[in-house]
Amino acid sequence: MNWGVFEGLLSGVNKYSTAFGRVWLSLVFIFRLLVYLVAAERVWSDDHKDFDCNTLQPGCTNVCFDHFFPISHIRLWALQLILVTCPSLLVIMHVAYREAKEQRLRETEGDKYRRIYPNPGKKRGGLWWTYLLSLIFKAGVDVVFLYIFYRFYTNYTLPRMVKCELPPCPNVVDCFISRPTEKNIFTLFMVVTTCVCVALNLVEATYLIGKRCHEHLQARG
């Protein structure tokens, strides 16, 4: 995956976001994406190779590793980052659709055409709903992945040693996880930043709804 292109596309949503949205983007790129690329990916690069069990039985180590690590942290985080940032691209695409529609009208009716969207990036009408639903979707994705991590890795932590008795292991064997403390620190960091991002999305959604209700009340008054 070309993360550089991915980041370049998402950076365009800055000019269509509120202040809360810009803070959210900064958290995603600096504290989640960059940490994932620079540090976390390397920490988990040896998780299978250095997963040692005190047995020489062929296949036992692989079976135990698959049992305790059904899905790698790294792959889950990659999927989470993709899903949580895609709604921002939908906002950009919606604005691009508005701009293209304005361009077509200008070409067919001339410079004196009646503008449908005086400011294509202004959150009104369908774009307001697209932006609001994107916030709800992003918060929902993060909450779902927090639950998945909690179910797979209780309390988001890894023990130093696990006991495994799955076939073809001859008996109960002890298996040792490589660098559990370091992995737990990165996991806790990602969990905390995810919770902050969820809070920002909910605050921004509340702000948008409150602002729209205030505008409606002013219009009626």
Secondary structure, DSSP 8 states (H G I E B T S, - for coil): --HHHHHHHHHGGGGGS-HHHHHHHHIIIIIIIHHIIIIIHHHTTTTTTT-EES---TTHHHHHHHHH-SS-HHHHHHHHHHHHHHHHHHHHHHHHHHHHHHHHHHHHH-TT---S-SSTTS--THHHHHHHHHHHHHHHHHHHHHHHHHHHSGGG---SEEEE--TT-SS-EEEE-SSHHHHHHHHHHHHHHHHHHHHHHHHHHHHHHHHHHHHHHHHH-
